[in-house]
Amino acid sequence: MASSILFQPIGLIHTPFAEPIGMPIQPSGAVGVKGTVEVFETYEKGLKDLDGFSHIILLYHFHCYHEYSLEVKPYLDNTSHGLFATRAPKRPNPIGLSIVQLDLVEGNILHISNVDVVDGTPLLDIKPYVPDFDYWENARCGWLEKKSKNVTSQKSDLRL
């Protein structure tokens, strides 16, 4: 087993959010928020045919967070839960995931909507969102079952 894994950013995510506090906690709470993804020119050829997709999955480094706890009180609850049963940003491997709307591909710049990411976040990867691959009917949401509807009004605070 490898003792370490090294990732290099392939770009930067640009948004109106200068810091985590006060920003939406999920893309569904960021409807209408515009941003751009600057893909480094070295990787621009990899964007070929991406413009045919309405949504993309962004994988990124939670660069604003460094410490973590294996139990957290997430934004949508005041009860402690195991870290891996949440989407809390403070993680052993601080990797984030957001599904955003792709509005336009312009060279190495992706214009996106519904973005819930801090400005300047290092981008690790992009994948196309494919409803036939990524949607599961009757999926269960655990402790979030009755709380996830509140995501559109919840903003990030100091707890995580």
KOLVEXKE-784933 format. One record per residue (C-alpha): residue number from 1; x, y, z; residue in one letter. Coordinates in steps of 0.25 Angstrom, whole numbers, plus 5000, padded with zeros to 4 digits. Example, Ala and Ser with C-alpha at 12.3 -4.5 7.8 and 13.67 -1.06 7.14 Angstrom:
<atoms>
@seq: 1; xx: 5049; yy: 4982; zz: 5031; type: a .
@seq: 2; xx: 5055; yy: 4996; zz: 5029; type: s .
</atoms>
This chain:
<atoms>
@seq: 1; xx: 5000; yy: 5000; zz: 5000; type: m .
@seq: 2; xx: 5005; yy: 5014; zz: 4996; type: a .
@seq: 3; xx: 5009; yy: 5022; zz: 5008; type: s .
@seq: 4; xx: 5004; yy: 5035; zz: 5001; type: s .
@seq: 5; xx: 4996; yy: 5040; zz: 4989; type: i .
@seq: 6; xx: 5000; yy: 5052; zz: 4982; type: l .
@seq: 7; xx: 4990; yy: 5060; zz: 4974; type: f .
@seq: 8; xx: 4993; yy: 5072; zz: 4965; type: q .
@seq: 9; xx: 4981; yy: 5082; zz: 4963; type: p .
@seq: 10; xx: 4977; yy: 5083; zz: 4948; type: i .
@seq: 11; xx: 4971; yy: 5097; zz: 4950; type: g .
@seq: 12; xx: 4964; yy: 5107; zz: 4959; type: l .
@seq: 13; xx: 4949; yy: 5109; zz: 4963; type: i .
@seq: 14; xx: 4945; yy: 5124; zz: 4963; type: h .
@seq: 15; xx: 4933; yy: 5128; zz: 4971; type: t .
@seq: 16; xx: 4927; yy: 5140; zz: 4978; type: p .
@seq: 17; xx: 4930; yy: 5133; zz: 4992; type: f .
@seq: 18; xx: 4943; yy: 5139; zz: 4998; type: a .
@seq: 19; xx: 4942; yy: 5130; zz: 5010; type: e .
@seq: 20; xx: 4934; yy: 5118; zz: 5015; type: p .
@seq: 21; xx: 4925; yy: 5125; zz: 5025; type: i .
@seq: 22; xx: 4912; yy: 5129; zz: 5019; type: g .
@seq: 23; xx: 4913; yy: 5122; zz: 5006; type: m .
@seq: 24; xx: 4903; yy: 5111; zz: 5002; type: p .
@seq: 25; xx: 4906; yy: 5097; zz: 5007; type: i .
@seq: 26; xx: 4901; yy: 5089; zz: 4995; type: q .
@seq: 27; xx: 4899; yy: 5093; zz: 4980; type: p .
@seq: 28; xx: 4884; yy: 5092; zz: 4982; type: s .
@seq: 29; xx: 4885; yy: 5104; zz: 4992; type: g .
@seq: 30; xx: 4893; yy: 5112; zz: 4982; type: a .
@seq: 31; xx: 4883; yy: 5112; zz: 4971; type: v .
@seq: 32; xx: 4886; yy: 5124; zz: 4961; type: g .
@seq: 33; xx: 4900; yy: 5126; zz: 4967; type: v .
@seq: 34; xx: 4910; yy: 5127; zz: 4955; type: k .
@seq: 35; xx: 4925; yy: 5124; zz: 4955; type: g .
@seq: 36; xx: 4936; yy: 5119; zz: 4946; type: t .
@seq: 37; xx: 4945; yy: 5108; zz: 4945; type: v .
@seq: 38; xx: 4959; yy: 5111; zz: 4940; type: e .
@seq: 39; xx: 4965; yy: 5098; zz: 4934; type: v .
@seq: 40; xx: 4980; yy: 5100; zz: 4933; type: f .
@seq: 41; xx: 4984; yy: 5100; zz: 4918; type: e .
@seq: 42; xx: 4992; yy: 5087; zz: 4919; type: t .
@seq: 43; xx: 4978; yy: 5080; zz: 4921; type: y .
@seq: 44; xx: 4970; yy: 5088; zz: 4912; type: e .
@seq: 45; xx: 4969; yy: 5077; zz: 4901; type: k .
@seq: 46; xx: 4962; yy: 5069; zz: 4911; type: g .
@seq: 47; xx: 4950; yy: 5078; zz: 4911; type: l .
@seq: 48; xx: 4947; yy: 5073; zz: 4897; type: k .
@seq: 49; xx: 4932; yy: 5069; zz: 4896; type: d .
@seq: 50; xx: 4929; yy: 5074; zz: 4910; type: l .
@seq: 51; xx: 4920; yy: 5085; zz: 4904; type: d .
@seq: 52; xx: 4909; yy: 5074; zz: 4901; type: g .
@seq: 53; xx: 4906; yy: 5072; zz: 4916; type: f .
@seq: 54; xx: 4897; yy: 5080; zz: 4924; type: s .
@seq: 55; xx: 4903; yy: 5077; zz: 4937; type: h .
@seq: 56; xx: 4917; yy: 5073; zz: 4942; type: i .
@seq: 57; xx: 4923; yy: 5067; zz: 4955; type: i .
@seq: 58; xx: 4935; yy: 5075; zz: 4961; type: l .
@seq: 59; xx: 4944; yy: 5068; zz: 4970; type: l .
@seq: 60; xx: 4953; yy: 5078; zz: 4978; type: y .
@seq: 61; xx: 4962; yy: 5080; zz: 4990; type: h .
@seq: 62; xx: 4956; yy: 5086; zz: 5002; type: f .
@seq: 63; xx: 4968; yy: 5096; zz: 5003; type: h .
@seq: 64; xx: 4962; yy: 5104; zz: 5015; type: c .
@seq: 65; xx: 4961; yy: 5092; zz: 5024; type: y .
@seq: 66; xx: 4972; yy: 5085; zz: 5031; type: h .
@seq: 67; xx: 4967; yy: 5078; zz: 5044; type: e .
@seq: 68; xx: 4956; yy: 5068; zz: 5045; type: y .
@seq: 69; xx: 4948; yy: 5060; zz: 5055; type: s .
@seq: 70; xx: 4942; yy: 5046; zz: 5053; type: l .
@seq: 71; xx: 4929; yy: 5051; zz: 5059; type: e .
@seq: 72; xx: 4923; yy: 5065; zz: 5055; type: v .
@seq: 73; xx: 4910; yy: 5073; zz: 5057; type: k .
@seq: 74; xx: 4907; yy: 5076; zz: 5042; type: p .
@seq: 75; xx: 4900; yy: 5088; zz: 5037; type: y .
@seq: 76; xx: 4886; yy: 5082; zz: 5036; type: l .
@seq: 77; xx: 4886; yy: 5075; zz: 5050; type: d .
@seq: 78; xx: 4890; yy: 5078; zz: 5064; type: n .
@seq: 79; xx: 4893; yy: 5064; zz: 5067; type: t .
@seq: 80; xx: 4906; yy: 5058; zz: 5066; type: s .
@seq: 81; xx: 4908; yy: 5048; zz: 5054; type: h .
@seq: 82; xx: 4920; yy: 5040; zz: 5049; type: g .
@seq: 83; xx: 4928; yy: 5048; zz: 5039; type: l .
@seq: 84; xx: 4926; yy: 5038; zz: 5027; type: f .
@seq: 85; xx: 4911; yy: 5039; zz: 5029; type: a .
@seq: 86; xx: 4912; yy: 5054; zz: 5026; type: t .
@seq: 87; xx: 4918; yy: 5063; zz: 5015; type: r .
@seq: 88; xx: 4925; yy: 5072; zz: 5025; type: a .
@seq: 89; xx: 4938; yy: 5078; zz: 5018; type: p .
@seq: 90; xx: 4948; yy: 5075; zz: 5029; type: k .
@seq: 91; xx: 4952; yy: 5061; zz: 5025; type: r .
@seq: 92; xx: 4964; yy: 5052; zz: 5026; type: p .
@seq: 93; xx: 4966; yy: 5054; zz: 5011; type: n .
@seq: 94; xx: 4959; yy: 5068; zz: 5009; type: p .
@seq: 95; xx: 4952; yy: 5065; zz: 4995; type: i .
@seq: 96; xx: 4940; yy: 5072; zz: 4991; type: g .
@seq: 97; xx: 4929; yy: 5068; zz: 4981; type: l .
@seq: 98; xx: 4919; yy: 5077; zz: 4975; type: s .
@seq: 99; xx: 4910; yy: 5075; zz: 4963; type: i .
@seq: 100; xx: 4908; yy: 5088; zz: 4956; type: v .
@seq: 101; xx: 4901; yy: 5093; zz: 4943; type: q .
@seq: 102; xx: 4910; yy: 5095; zz: 4931; type: l .
@seq: 103; xx: 4906; yy: 5108; zz: 4924; type: d .
@seq: 104; xx: 4917; yy: 5110; zz: 4914; type: l .
@seq: 105; xx: 4931; yy: 5104; zz: 4910; type: v .
@seq: 106; xx: 4940; yy: 5116; zz: 4905; type: e .
@seq: 107; xx: 4954; yy: 5110; zz: 4902; type: g .
@seq: 108; xx: 4959; yy: 5106; zz: 4916; type: n .
@seq: 109; xx: 4949; yy: 5113; zz: 4924; type: i .
@seq: 110; xx: 4936; yy: 5107; zz: 4928; type: l .
@seq: 111; xx: 4924; yy: 5116; zz: 4932; type: h .
@seq: 112; xx: 4916; yy: 5109; zz: 4943; type: i .
@seq: 113; xx: 4903; yy: 5111; zz: 4951; type: s .
@seq: 114; xx: 4899; yy: 5107; zz: 4965; type: n .
@seq: 115; xx: 4913; yy: 5106; zz: 4971; type: v .
@seq: 116; xx: 4915; yy: 5105; zz: 4985; type: d .
@seq: 117; xx: 4930; yy: 5106; zz: 4986; type: v .
@seq: 118; xx: 4940; yy: 5116; zz: 4992; type: v .
@seq: 119; xx: 4947; yy: 5125; zz: 4981; type: d .
@seq: 120; xx: 4961; yy: 5120; zz: 4978; type: g .
@seq: 121; xx: 4958; yy: 5105; zz: 4981; type: t .
@seq: 122; xx: 4968; yy: 5095; zz: 4974; type: p .
@seq: 123; xx: 4961; yy: 5086; zz: 4964; type: l .
@seq: 124; xx: 4965; yy: 5072; zz: 4964; type: l .
@seq: 125; xx: 4956; yy: 5066; zz: 4953; type: d .
@seq: 126; xx: 4944; yy: 5068; zz: 4945; type: i .
@seq: 127; xx: 4934; yy: 5057; zz: 4941; type: k .
@seq: 128; xx: 4921; yy: 5058; zz: 4933; type: p .
@seq: 129; xx: 4908; yy: 5056; zz: 4941; type: y .
@seq: 130; xx: 4900; yy: 5045; zz: 4934; type: v .
@seq: 131; xx: 4886; yy: 5043; zz: 4940; type: p .
@seq: 132; xx: 4886; yy: 5028; zz: 4935; type: d .
@seq: 133; xx: 4899; yy: 5026; zz: 4943; type: f .
@seq: 134; xx: 4897; yy: 5035; zz: 4955; type: d .
@seq: 135; xx: 4883; yy: 5034; zz: 4959; type: y .
@seq: 136; xx: 4877; yy: 5023; zz: 4968; type: w .
@seq: 137; xx: 4862; yy: 5022; zz: 4970; type: e .
@seq: 138; xx: 4858; yy: 5019; zz: 4984; type: n .
@seq: 139; xx: 4872; yy: 5023; zz: 4990; type: a .
@seq: 140; xx: 4871; yy: 5025; zz: 5005; type: r .
@seq: 141; xx: 4877; yy: 5037; zz: 5012; type: c .
@seq: 142; xx: 4879; yy: 5032; zz: 5026; type: g .
@seq: 143; xx: 4879; yy: 5043; zz: 5037; type: w .
@seq: 144; xx: 4877; yy: 5053; zz: 5026; type: l .
@seq: 145; xx: 4863; yy: 5048; zz: 5021; type: e .
@seq: 146; xx: 4855; yy: 5059; zz: 5028; type: k .
@seq: 147; xx: 4866; yy: 5069; zz: 5028; type: k .
@seq: 148; xx: 4871; yy: 5070; zz: 5014; type: s .
@seq: 149; xx: 4859; yy: 5079; zz: 5010; type: k .
@seq: 150; xx: 4866; yy: 5090; zz: 5018; type: n .
@seq: 151; xx: 4878; yy: 5091; zz: 5010; type: v .
@seq: 152; xx: 4874; yy: 5102; zz: 5001; type: t .
@seq: 153; xx: 4873; yy: 5112; zz: 5013; type: s .
@seq: 154; xx: 4885; yy: 5107; zz: 5021; type: q .
@seq: 155; xx: 4898; yy: 5114; zz: 5020; type: k .
@seq: 156; xx: 4912; yy: 5110; zz: 5025; type: s .
@seq: 157; xx: 4916; yy: 5115; zz: 5039; type: d .
@seq: 158; xx: 4928; yy: 5113; zz: 5048; type: l .
@seq: 159; xx: 4924; yy: 5099; zz: 5053; type: r .
@seq: 160; xx: 4931; yy: 5092; zz: 5042; type: l .
</atoms>
